[in-house]
């Protein structure tokens, strides 16, 4: 099974997400951040498959805005950009 990897277009997009996440959920270790990103990738893949989410729309995970979603077929990863 392929991993549902995620990436942010710009560092500032990732920083904004992490600041918001940590403000609501506490700080993350590197391992916890990797696990969170895997969970986000799995959840967006699930929501796309069930029609709950559409690429190009704002994706929210557990009450925190991740960003506007996209998918890179060449690298097979979900991308997020600040809304």
N, C-alpha and C positions, 0 to 999 in steps of 0.2 A: 504494500500500500504506500503510495506516495505521500510525502508530508505536505501539509497545507501551510507553506511558508509565507511569511509576510515581510514587508519592507516598507519604509516610508520614503517618499520622494526626496525630502530634504531633512537634514538634521533638525532644523527648527520644528518641523512637524512632529518628529519623534519626541523631542524635548517637551513640546506642549502637551502631548499625550501623556508622557511619563509624569510630568508635574501634576496634571489633573488626576491621574490614576493614584499617585502616591498621596495626594492631598485627601483623597477619599478612602484609600485602602491601606495606607502605610508604605514604608519604603520597601524596595525590592532588592534582593541580592541578584547577582548575575544569573544564577541558576533559576531563581524565581522569575526573572524577566524572560528568560528563554522559555520557561514553562507557560507563562502568560501569553507570549507570542504564539506558541503552538496552539493553545486553547482558542485564541482569537482566530487563527487560521482555520481550525476545525469548525468553529462556529459560523464563520462567514461562508465556508464551503457548504455547510449544512443548510444555512438560510438561503443561499442561492439555489440549491437543489430543490428546496421545498417552495420556492417563490416568495419567501418572506422578505428577501432583500434583492435589490436590483443594482448592478454595477453602475457607478456614477452618482449614487446617492450616498448620503451621510450614513456611516455605519457606527452604531453605538453598541458597546459591549459592557454589560453589567452596569449600566447607567453612566458610562464614560464615553464621550465622543472619541472615536478612533480617528475618523477622517472620512473624506470622500473616497469611495472605493474604486479600484480598477484591477485589472488582471493582466500580467505580462505572460503571454503564451510561450515565448522563447525561453524565459527563465523559470516558468511555471511557478509564479508567486503572486500573491495578492499585494497590491500597492495601496498606500493611503496617502492622501494629501490633505493639508489643512483646508477646511471648508471655506 
